[in-house]
Amino acid sequence: MVKAHVSAHGLVAGRYRLLEVFSRETNRLWWYAEDVTAEQPRLVAQTALPESAAEDTARRAVARVVRTSETMRLLRPGQVAAVVDAVVEAGTLWTVTEWIDGTPLGELLAREGAFAPLRAARLGLELLDVLQAAHDEGVTHGELSPGQVFVRDDGPVVVTGFGLAGTTLVPRLTAPSYASPEQARDERIGPAADLWALGALLYTMVEGRPPFRDRGRPDATLKAVDRLPLRTPLRAGPLGQAVQGLLRKNPRERLTRPVVREALGRALSEGTDADRQPAPGPRPHGASRGGRLAGPLRGRRVLAVGTALAVVTVAAAALAATDALPGTGTAGARPRATVPAAPADRRTGGGATPTSAPPTAPATTPAPSTPAPTGPAAALPAGYRRYSAPEGFSVALPGGWRRLATSRSGDLAYRVTFGPGGDAPTLAVTYSERVGTDPVAVWRDDVEPRLARLPGYQRVGAVRATGYQGREAADLEWLAGTGEARTHTFGRGFLLGGGRGFSLRFTTPAATWDDAVNRLALKTSLRTFRAPEG
């Protein structure tokens, strides 16, 4: 899988600052970014090129992406994203597009689950319009996947990625679960491959999972696409025949565009109220998706002049708490640090030790064990946006918060710290593959002995057993530091099985622990955290 990367000077092509990853595929990352020259938000696709790619091959890839995207933008204005720049640096193709006021389909599915058939049919018709315009012009997309489709609150879907097919060593290596069988065999592709991808997207929308799961290795996934039978869709309703007709292994047997259009239109006209699912209304955290990037960008400027969240220092406890990652058996060894994904004040490098406290209850009261809400109940507070980490987890963060630092202990554990920067609250997400089978014992016997070495350490209440998203969990709350540097942390650890576990630690200055803004951030991080699948 392509790894998150920032150029040596922190800017791609000397002008694009990468802020956060919002979509990941096998060989491609999508970033929210800022054009520091034009002072405009951008979306940047990072595609790893084959190691053997020659300079002229890279140059042709850049030209093809720009040319094809511009052609399609003119054919379907408002439905194809404009590519404003494309460059190759260090064997990586960076494609820069205009800001899109919409949500990536993959993120929408992860947040809301499977769609009702009629909603899927409506989106399918919009995608078919784009594909028909492309095919009539002799253009095959070849890379259609949830990462290339943006769903808007008001307006048709926007498609990105035209011209990217073939930039990787194997066609559709970037999203093998959506590759057609002919692509899996590395054969020449045409419009039929796009129709397969449309069928795969419809399948994913109604079933909540792709027709062929990602098996961890592209070759294994592509082999499954080519050889395994299709799992019959169970929730497709009136779309069932269309989906299965699009996902026929032989491209000559797939449904044609006119037949697909008729089937989708018929599903819309004949559907019952039980099939209907309203599209999501206006985002609770802003009228447009621009808020997702506006938060981090605005936060940089606000922090320069001072912010309401900028409070007394949490440095002492922060640095001491990162001496080792729990569950690795290396309490005396400092983990190997990696480059932060965004500029950070290192004083808070590890201060946000993973936590989660129930903001609606006193700090010493155990949080109720309830499953994490999904769908409309999981709406975010105003100004918040969901962050999807390259490591696979996701969590909702306040506007202006960003990834501050990452530390690792080999391949067994890592800690990612988030916050607005400066002397302010932080959240740390810690993962380990060497945790015990009792979450209470992990806090009491593994973590707390190291915390006890912090100046002024004081546990608040007892280690409390609880549940979290259907998993065994335990909470530990503590104070550390002295005077104005005293901090308050709430930590929740939970088990995934097989020795794997996560902890969330939320740390603020002790004096502002009960501030409403901090309690909301704590409550939201606990409610919205999602561990990687698998």
Legacy VTK file of the C-alpha trace (Angstrom):
# vtk DataFile Version 3.0
C-alpha trace
ASCII
DATASET POLYDATA
POINTS 534 float
0.000 0.000 0.000
1.185 3.503 -0.772
2.457 5.228 2.368
1.615 8.716 3.534
4.378 10.993 2.360
5.288 14.637 2.570
8.151 16.054 0.555
11.376 17.022 2.288
10.261 20.647 2.400
6.762 19.823 3.598
5.147 20.939 0.338
4.328 18.996 -2.813
5.609 20.811 -5.913
6.641 23.641 -3.607
3.067 24.831 -3.036
0.642 22.126 -1.818
0.533 21.480 1.919
-0.950 18.072 2.744
-3.294 18.235 5.727
-5.023 14.903 6.221
-5.855 11.673 4.413
-9.549 11.221 3.729
-9.575 8.154 1.480
-7.220 5.191 1.087
-6.934 2.590 -1.633
-4.321 -0.066 -2.186
-1.977 2.156 -4.176
-3.462 5.604 -3.730
-4.144 8.132 -0.992
-6.465 11.111 -1.187
-5.495 14.170 0.847
-7.189 17.351 1.931
-4.605 19.980 1.068
-3.948 23.700 0.872
-2.468 25.569 -2.083
-0.269 27.973 -0.158
0.428 30.029 -3.293
-3.188 30.575 -4.333
-4.437 30.297 -0.723
-7.103 27.831 -1.860
-8.223 24.437 -0.515
-7.456 21.507 -2.804
-7.816 17.741 -3.025
-4.632 15.828 -3.834
-4.437 12.232 -5.048
-1.137 10.476 -4.310
-0.507 7.548 -6.663
2.634 5.424 -6.421
4.124 4.792 -9.860
5.902 1.549 -10.762
9.542 1.588 -9.682
10.523 0.874 -13.272
8.615 3.856 -14.666
10.877 5.958 -16.882
10.813 9.738 -16.940
8.966 9.847 -20.250
6.371 7.386 -18.871
5.757 9.671 -15.931
5.529 12.666 -18.223
2.937 10.913 -20.392
0.925 9.983 -17.295
0.809 13.612 -16.189
-0.253 14.784 -19.639
-2.938 12.097 -19.908
-4.443 12.932 -16.534
-4.650 16.648 -17.275
-5.928 16.192 -20.830
-8.553 13.545 -20.054
-9.871 15.332 -16.966
-10.237 18.597 -18.872
-12.094 16.832 -21.683
-14.497 15.243 -19.239
-14.985 18.424 -17.237
-16.134 20.198 -20.398
-18.449 17.313 -21.309
-20.034 17.059 -17.854
-19.574 20.404 -16.087
-20.347 20.119 -12.404
-20.006 16.319 -12.426
-16.288 15.904 -13.139
-13.667 17.527 -10.927
-11.235 19.912 -12.603
-7.572 18.928 -12.355
-5.616 22.081 -11.617
-2.160 20.501 -11.501
-0.364 17.158 -11.848
3.281 16.537 -11.000
5.626 13.597 -10.464
7.984 13.702 -7.495
10.119 10.804 -6.237
8.207 8.187 -8.193
4.817 9.457 -7.054
2.121 11.036 -9.194
0.388 13.908 -7.396
-2.915 14.929 -8.981
-4.360 18.193 -7.666
-8.054 18.891 -8.170
-10.341 21.724 -7.308
-12.156 21.592 -3.989
-15.305 19.441 -4.137
-18.211 20.341 -1.900
-19.186 16.755 -1.233
-18.462 13.611 0.764
-16.423 10.689 -0.623
-18.778 7.779 -1.211
-16.522 5.475 0.801
-16.693 7.755 3.824
-20.457 8.103 3.488
-20.878 4.328 3.457
-18.570 3.896 6.433
-20.539 6.478 8.377
-24.103 5.571 7.402
-23.932 1.917 6.373
-25.776 0.427 3.415
-28.074 2.656 1.355
-31.712 1.979 0.522
-32.088 0.683 -3.073
-33.755 3.837 -4.350
-30.991 6.062 -3.076
-28.455 3.773 -4.714
-30.460 3.849 -7.956
-30.480 7.644 -8.010
-26.714 7.826 -7.513
-26.242 5.060 -10.075
-28.116 7.060 -12.715
-25.940 10.092 -12.038
-22.801 7.971 -12.429
-24.208 6.455 -15.618
-24.629 9.953 -17.083
-20.931 10.625 -16.554
-19.869 7.264 -17.932
-22.031 7.634 -21.021
-20.478 11.016 -21.795
-17.027 9.466 -21.399
-17.754 6.401 -23.501
-19.331 8.469 -26.278
-16.057 10.389 -26.414
-13.969 7.189 -26.455
-12.806 7.601 -22.843
-12.756 4.728 -20.343
-12.431 5.718 -16.705
-10.933 2.390 -15.615
-10.494 3.403 -11.949
-14.036 3.983 -10.703
-14.300 3.208 -6.981
-15.817 4.747 -3.816
-12.691 6.907 -3.511
-13.386 8.548 -6.886
-17.042 9.458 -6.262
-18.137 12.459 -4.194
-21.747 12.747 -3.054
-23.087 16.261 -2.577
-25.952 17.405 -0.390
-27.318 19.532 -3.211
-26.470 18.453 -6.754
-25.334 15.376 -8.658
-22.297 13.280 -7.778
-18.832 14.465 -8.810
-16.395 11.971 -10.331
-12.617 12.229 -10.160
-9.780 10.071 -11.460
-10.213 10.290 -15.224
-6.910 9.571 -16.948
-5.416 7.694 -13.983
-5.992 4.214 -15.428
-2.703 2.628 -16.363
-0.515 4.831 -14.177
0.106 1.838 -11.901
1.854 -1.348 -12.922
-1.373 -3.376 -12.993
-4.669 -1.796 -14.045
-6.963 -1.183 -11.064
-4.269 -2.072 -8.587
-5.370 1.013 -6.679
-8.791 -0.503 -5.874
-8.689 -4.224 -6.717
-12.061 -4.949 -5.076
-13.678 -2.901 -7.858
-11.590 -4.247 -10.731
-13.367 -6.068 -13.540
-12.353 -9.670 -14.306
-10.627 -8.524 -17.507
-8.612 -6.024 -15.490
-7.780 -8.750 -12.993
-6.305 -10.692 -15.913
-4.417 -7.572 -17.066
-6.259 -7.529 -20.393
-7.133 -4.545 -22.519
-10.183 -2.776 -21.109
-13.044 -0.730 -22.515
-16.422 0.677 -21.451
-17.527 -2.738 -20.163
-14.968 -2.430 -17.352
-16.619 0.814 -16.228
-20.036 -0.868 -16.260
-18.638 -3.618 -14.034
-17.328 -0.927 -11.662
-20.776 0.716 -11.680
-22.290 -2.634 -10.731
-19.706 -3.069 -7.982
-20.533 0.382 -6.609
-24.275 -0.331 -6.654
-23.602 -3.641 -4.905
-21.521 -1.897 -2.245
-24.147 0.789 -1.717
-26.995 -1.651 -1.054
-25.031 -4.416 0.674
-22.623 -2.287 2.680
-19.587 -4.205 1.367
-17.931 -4.700 -2.035
-18.851 -7.763 -4.106
-15.315 -9.114 -3.617
-13.589 -8.258 -0.368
-10.062 -6.926 -0.135
-7.874 -9.921 0.782
-4.881 -7.881 1.918
-2.779 -8.555 -1.181
-3.765 -7.098 -4.568
-2.935 -10.308 -6.423
-5.156 -12.356 -4.100
-8.035 -9.884 -4.432
-7.744 -9.763 -8.228
-7.644 -13.550 -8.383
-10.870 -13.687 -6.382
-12.530 -11.149 -8.685
-11.591 -13.246 -11.692
-12.412 -16.717 -10.346
-14.816 -16.672 -7.420
-18.579 -16.584 -7.950
-20.481 -13.450 -7.018
-22.095 -13.446 -3.603
-25.803 -12.961 -4.322
-26.938 -9.499 -3.139
-29.495 -9.781 -0.341
-30.592 -6.152 0.083
-30.716 -4.957 -3.537
-34.501 -5.222 -3.846
-35.562 -3.776 -7.225
-31.884 -3.365 -8.196
-31.039 -7.048 -7.839
-31.221 -8.031 -11.501
-29.401 -4.911 -12.680
-26.572 -5.406 -10.198
-26.112 -9.051 -11.101
-26.352 -8.256 -14.817
-23.566 -5.686 -14.518
-21.367 -8.098 -12.569
-21.213 -10.859 -15.147
-17.678 -12.170 -15.579
-17.814 -12.127 -19.382
-17.778 -8.473 -20.527
-19.805 -9.386 -23.619
-22.635 -10.636 -21.395
-22.895 -7.538 -19.195
-25.898 -5.285 -19.386
-25.591 -2.399 -21.830
-25.983 1.223 -20.804
-29.557 1.576 -22.177
-30.681 -1.547 -20.320
-29.045 -0.348 -17.103
-30.635 3.088 -17.437
-34.058 1.540 -17.921
-33.608 -0.769 -14.948
-32.470 2.032 -12.620
-35.243 4.328 -13.813
-37.825 1.592 -13.298
-36.518 0.973 -9.769
-36.987 4.660 -8.984
-40.496 4.845 -10.401
-41.776 1.553 -8.963
-40.129 1.657 -5.553
-42.261 1.725 -2.427
-41.917 3.982 0.579
-40.163 1.113 2.361
-37.423 1.279 -0.261
-36.872 4.975 0.168
-34.154 6.550 2.261
-33.770 10.315 2.178
-30.425 11.691 1.226
-28.590 13.234 4.191
-29.689 16.735 5.004
-27.431 19.745 5.554
-24.353 18.871 7.564
-24.686 19.748 11.199
-21.164 21.165 11.192
-21.612 23.579 8.296
-23.657 24.292 5.228
-20.965 22.997 2.925
-18.300 20.350 3.035
-15.771 23.135 2.819
-15.968 23.163 6.585
-13.867 19.997 6.665
-10.885 21.804 5.314
-11.881 25.240 6.478
-11.533 23.999 10.048
-7.850 23.016 9.775
-7.008 26.053 7.653
-8.893 28.448 9.839
-7.360 26.819 12.892
-3.830 27.605 11.688
-4.660 31.314 11.439
-6.617 31.442 14.693
-3.864 29.705 16.608
-1.405 32.296 15.354
-3.232 35.016 17.276
-4.532 32.884 20.130
-7.444 30.484 20.555
-10.029 29.798 23.176
-8.585 26.308 23.512
-5.035 27.517 24.048
-4.545 27.026 27.765
-1.770 26.280 30.191
0.919 23.838 29.171
0.496 20.060 29.188
4.100 19.443 28.218
5.490 17.634 31.237
2.891 14.880 31.399
2.751 14.661 27.618
6.378 13.848 27.078
6.704 11.549 30.059
3.666 9.521 29.056
5.243 8.566 25.720
8.316 6.877 27.170
6.826 3.576 25.999
3.732 2.277 24.288
1.587 -0.027 26.449
1.510 -3.697 25.682
4.864 -3.886 23.918
6.917 -5.101 26.835
9.470 -2.325 26.216
8.736 0.017 29.061
12.273 1.257 29.148
12.660 1.882 25.443
11.539 5.007 23.684
9.440 4.236 20.594
10.725 5.082 17.158
9.224 8.395 16.098
7.967 9.210 12.619
7.502 12.553 10.893
4.262 14.254 11.979
1.650 14.507 9.259
1.337 18.226 9.888
3.434 20.866 11.624
3.130 20.474 15.370
4.272 21.961 18.616
6.390 19.095 19.974
5.597 20.096 23.543
2.333 18.179 23.159
3.888 15.301 21.232
2.426 12.584 23.405
0.371 14.480 25.887
-2.873 13.254 24.506
-2.814 9.846 25.906
-5.831 7.947 24.548
-8.897 8.570 26.604
-12.561 8.757 26.599
-14.654 10.033 29.423
-18.409 10.353 29.462
-18.826 14.142 29.234
-22.383 13.926 30.489
-21.394 12.245 33.768
-19.054 13.161 36.615
-15.459 12.255 35.927
-15.482 9.479 38.492
-18.674 7.825 37.203
-18.233 4.901 34.796
-19.409 5.604 31.270
-22.445 3.613 30.142
-21.685 0.632 27.923
-23.603 1.343 24.715
-22.919 0.520 21.093
-21.577 3.344 18.983
-24.439 5.064 17.121
-24.586 5.074 13.368
-26.666 6.868 10.763
-28.480 10.106 11.702
-27.810 9.518 15.413
-24.107 9.833 14.695
-24.395 13.431 13.405
-21.369 15.494 14.337
-21.404 18.697 16.388
-20.990 21.948 14.502
-17.410 22.443 13.332
-16.369 18.795 13.701
-15.176 16.575 10.865
-14.245 12.932 10.597
-10.551 12.104 10.237
-9.628 8.807 8.543
-6.095 7.758 9.459
-3.741 5.851 7.133
-3.538 3.244 9.906
-7.195 2.408 9.300
-9.002 3.971 12.261
-11.166 7.074 12.143
-12.475 9.599 14.651
-14.305 12.934 14.597
-12.174 15.932 15.591
-12.997 19.567 16.374
-12.295 22.146 13.702
-8.675 23.246 13.831
-7.439 19.963 15.278
-4.890 18.011 13.259
-2.492 15.111 13.508
0.409 16.352 15.588
2.783 13.407 15.904
3.175 9.668 15.487
5.370 7.264 17.460
5.886 3.562 16.798
7.401 0.526 18.454
8.309 -1.662 15.511
5.242 -3.162 13.858
3.606 -4.014 17.174
2.343 -0.679 18.427
1.818 2.939 17.478
0.450 6.127 18.980
-1.098 8.990 16.997
-1.631 12.309 18.780
-4.185 14.927 17.717
-4.885 18.468 18.861
-5.015 22.095 17.756
-1.324 22.553 18.527
0.226 24.729 21.176
-0.658 24.379 24.843
-4.095 22.830 24.393
-6.083 19.602 24.863
-4.986 16.526 22.962
-6.325 13.133 22.011
-4.009 10.160 21.554
-4.967 6.912 19.860
-2.733 3.996 20.827
-2.736 0.553 19.209
-0.871 -2.521 20.437
-0.675 -6.165 19.432
0.569 -7.318 22.841
-2.189 -6.539 25.293
-3.587 -8.962 27.812
-7.022 -10.538 27.947
-8.320 -8.400 30.827
-8.610 -4.652 30.054
-8.720 -3.780 33.761
-5.457 -5.624 34.333
-3.846 -3.893 31.350
-4.452 -0.480 32.921
-3.621 -1.598 36.469
-0.592 -3.826 35.868
0.924 -2.582 32.609
0.090 1.082 32.130
-0.326 2.526 35.633
3.120 1.531 36.963
4.664 3.723 34.254
2.176 6.538 34.832
3.050 6.445 38.538
6.539 7.705 37.640
5.046 10.986 36.380
5.471 13.977 38.707
2.301 14.520 40.732
0.575 11.368 39.458
-2.761 10.710 41.179
-5.404 8.232 40.106
-9.001 9.465 40.155
-11.231 6.675 41.452
-10.719 3.009 40.599
-9.956 1.259 37.326
-13.444 0.607 36.012
-14.550 -2.292 33.813
-16.986 -1.287 31.079
-17.971 -2.127 27.519
-17.313 -0.235 24.321
-18.889 -0.903 20.935
-19.636 -4.472 21.963
-16.090 -5.113 23.225
-14.525 -5.565 26.659
-13.116 -2.275 27.909
-11.864 -0.481 31.017
-11.425 3.150 32.041
-8.634 4.834 33.993
-8.648 8.497 34.971
-5.702 10.387 36.463
-4.014 13.684 37.250
-0.349 14.465 36.684
2.006 17.419 36.914
1.953 20.311 39.353
0.753 23.890 39.446
-0.370 25.375 36.144
1.136 22.390 34.321
-1.197 19.914 36.071
-3.169 17.808 33.590
-6.264 15.663 33.721
-6.584 12.543 31.545
-9.365 10.071 30.937
-8.336 6.807 29.266
-10.400 4.020 27.793
-8.797 0.797 26.600
-10.679 -1.906 24.725
-9.805 -5.287 23.270
-10.093 -6.432 19.665
-9.034 -10.043 20.324
-5.886 -11.921 19.440
-3.758 -9.744 21.725
-4.795 -6.560 19.906
-6.234 -3.511 21.564
-6.749 0.254 21.372
-6.787 2.964 23.962
-8.121 6.504 23.688
-6.690 9.076 26.053
-8.033 12.599 26.262
-5.830 15.085 28.143
-6.543 18.706 29.113
-5.103 21.128 31.636
-6.674 20.194 34.966
-8.078 23.699 35.394
-10.179 23.421 32.226
-11.205 19.757 32.452
-14.886 20.602 32.985
-15.080 23.290 30.287
-17.971 22.586 27.940
-15.766 22.646 24.849
-13.464 19.998 26.313
-16.312 17.797 27.497
-17.878 17.928 24.043
-14.585 17.003 22.372
-14.183 14.079 24.777
-17.729 12.854 24.305
-17.508 13.121 20.525
-14.191 11.291 20.236
-15.560 8.428 22.311
-18.796 8.264 20.335
-17.255 8.439 16.863
-14.042 6.405 17.106
-13.968 3.467 14.695
-11.270 0.790 14.814
-9.970 -0.680 11.537
-11.998 -3.545 10.145
-10.619 -7.044 10.307
LINES 1 535
534 0 1 2 3 4 5 6 7 8 9 10 11 12 13 14 15 16 17 18 19 20 21 22 23 24 25 26 27 28 29 30 31 32 33 34 35 36 37 38 39 40 41 42 43 44 45 46 47 48 49 50 51 52 53 54 55 56 57 58 59 60 61 62 63 64 65 66 67 68 69 70 71 72 73 74 75 76 77 78 79 80 81 82 83 84 85 86 87 88 89 90 91 92 93 94 95 96 97 98 99 100 101 102 103 104 105 106 107 108 109 110 111 112 113 114 115 116 117 118 119 120 121 122 123 124 125 126 127 128 129 130 131 132 133 134 135 136 137 138 139 140 141 142 143 144 145 146 147 148 149 150 151 152 153 154 155 156 157 158 159 160 161 162 163 164 165 166 167 168 169 170 171 172 173 174 175 176 177 178 179 180 181 182 183 184 185 186 187 188 189 190 191 192 193 194 195 196 197 198 199 200 201 202 203 204 205 206 207 208 209 210 211 212 213 214 215 216 217 218 219 220 221 222 223 224 225 226 227 228 229 230 231 232 233 234 235 236 237 238 239 240 241 242 243 244 245 246 247 248 249 250 251 252 253 254 255 256 257 258 259 260 261 262 263 264 265 266 267 268 269 270 271 272 273 274 275 276 277 278 279 280 281 282 283 284 285 286 287 288 289 290 291 292 293 294 295 296 297 298 299 300 301 302 303 304 305 306 307 308 309 310 311 312 313 314 315 316 317 318 319 320 321 322 323 324 325 326 327 328 329 330 331 332 333 334 335 336 337 338 339 340 341 342 343 344 345 346 347 348 349 350 351 352 353 354 355 356 357 358 359 360 361 362 363 364 365 366 367 368 369 370 371 372 373 374 375 376 377 378 379 380 381 382 383 384 385 386 387 388 389 390 391 392 393 394 395 396 397 398 399 400 401 402 403 404 405 406 407 408 409 410 411 412 413 414 415 416 417 418 419 420 421 422 423 424 425 426 427 428 429 430 431 432 433 434 435 436 437 438 439 440 441 442 443 444 445 446 447 448 449 450 451 452 453 454 455 456 457 458 459 460 461 462 463 464 465 466 467 468 469 470 471 472 473 474 475 476 477 478 479 480 481 482 483 484 485 486 487 488 489 490 491 492 493 494 495 496 497 498 499 500 501 502 503 504 505 506 507 508 509 510 511 512 513 514 515 516 517 518 519 520 521 522 523 524 525 526 527 528 529 530 531 532 533
